[in-house]
Amino acid sequence: MRKSDKKLETEIIRRLTDVCEAMKPELEGSIWLTHEVNYQRFPESLMVTLMFNDEVSEQVFLQEFSVLLPQVQAALRPMLSNELPAKQIEARREHRLH
C-alpha cells in the first residue's frame, strides 16, 4: 500500500467512525460500518457496508438504512470527486450473541 493509499484509508475510517458514533444513539438496529476498497481503482471500487442487528424488524432495518445512506454519502463527499453512488453502499444483518 502506498503512502497516499494509507492516508486515504485513515481518512475513510475516520469519516465512517464519525458517522457511526454520531448516529448510533439515535438508531435501534445499527451496529457498525465497514468498507472495502482497491486503491488502484478508487473511488469506483469503494464499497461501504452498514451492519445491523438481525433482531430488528424489516421496517426498522429499511428506515435506518435510508437515514444512514445520505449520512455516509455526505461524510465521504469531500474525499471524492462525486457523491458515492448508493449502489456502493449496502446493508447487512449480523447475528449477535448475548
C-alpha positions as CSV (number, residue, x, y, z in Angstrom):
1,M,0.0,0.0,0.0
2,R,1.3,3.4,-1.0
3,K,1.7,6.2,1.5
4,S,-1.2,8.1,-0.3
5,D,-3.4,5.0,0.0
6,K,-2.7,4.8,3.7
7,K,-3.7,8.4,4.1
8,L,-7.0,7.7,2.2
9,E,-7.6,4.6,4.3
10,T,-7.1,6.5,7.5
11,E,-9.5,9.3,6.4
12,I,-12.2,6.8,5.2
13,I,-12.0,5.1,8.6
14,R,-12.2,8.4,10.5
15,R,-15.2,9.6,8.5
16,L,-17.1,6.3,8.8
17,T,-16.4,6.2,12.5
18,D,-17.7,9.7,12.9
19,V,-21.0,8.8,11.2
20,C,-21.3,5.6,13.2
21,E,-20.7,7.3,16.5
22,A,-22.9,10.3,15.8
23,M,-25.9,8.1,14.6
24,K,-25.6,5.1,16.9
25,P,-27.5,6.7,19.9
26,E,-30.4,7.6,17.5
27,L,-30.7,4.2,15.8
28,E,-32.1,1.0,17.1
29,G,-30.5,-1.6,14.9
30,S,-27.3,-0.1,13.6
31,I,-24.2,-1.9,14.8
32,W,-21.2,-0.7,12.8
33,L,-19.9,0.4,9.4
34,T,-17.1,-1.0,7.4
35,H,-15.6,-0.7,3.9
36,E,-13.6,-2.4,1.2
37,V,-11.6,-0.7,-1.4
38,N,-9.0,-1.4,-4.1
39,Y,-6.9,1.8,-4.2
40,Q,-5.8,1.2,-7.8
41,R,-9.5,1.7,-8.7
42,F,-10.5,4.3,-6.1
43,P,-13.2,5.6,-5.8
44,E,-15.1,3.3,-8.1
45,S,-14.1,0.2,-6.0
46,L,-15.1,1.7,-2.6
47,M,-17.8,-0.4,-1.1
48,V,-19.3,0.7,2.3
49,T,-21.3,-1.9,4.4
50,L,-23.7,-0.9,7.1
51,M,-24.1,-3.7,9.6
52,F,-27.4,-4.1,11.5
53,N,-28.6,-6.3,14.3
54,D,-30.6,-9.2,12.8
55,E,-33.2,-8.8,15.6
56,V,-34.7,-5.6,14.3
57,S,-37.7,-5.6,12.1
58,E,-37.5,-5.2,8.4
59,Q,-39.2,-1.9,8.7
60,V,-36.6,-0.6,11.2
61,F,-33.8,-2.0,9.1
62,L,-35.0,-0.2,6.0
63,Q,-35.8,3.1,7.8
64,E,-32.4,3.2,9.4
65,F,-30.6,2.3,6.2
66,S,-32.4,5.2,4.5
67,V,-31.2,7.5,7.3
68,L,-27.6,6.3,7.2
69,L,-27.2,6.2,3.4
70,P,-27.2,10.0,2.9
71,Q,-25.1,10.4,6.1
72,V,-22.4,8.2,4.7
73,Q,-22.5,9.9,1.3
74,A,-22.2,13.4,3.0
75,A,-19.3,12.2,5.1
76,L,-17.3,10.8,2.1
77,R,-18.2,13.6,-0.4
78,P,-15.2,15.8,0.5
79,M,-12.9,12.9,-0.4
80,L,-14.5,12.0,-3.7
81,S,-14.9,13.9,-6.9
82,N,-18.6,13.0,-6.9
83,E,-21.1,11.6,-4.4
84,L,-20.6,7.9,-3.6
85,P,-23.3,6.1,-5.6
86,A,-26.0,4.4,-3.5
87,K,-25.1,1.1,-5.3
88,Q,-21.7,1.2,-3.5
89,I,-23.4,1.3,-0.1
90,E,-25.0,-1.9,1.2
91,A,-26.7,-3.0,4.4
92,R,-26.3,-6.4,6.0
93,R,-27.6,-8.1,9.1
94,E,-25.4,-9.7,11.7
95,H,-26.5,-12.1,14.4
96,R,-25.2,-11.1,17.8
97,L,-24.8,-13.4,20.7
98,H,-26.0,-12.2,24.1
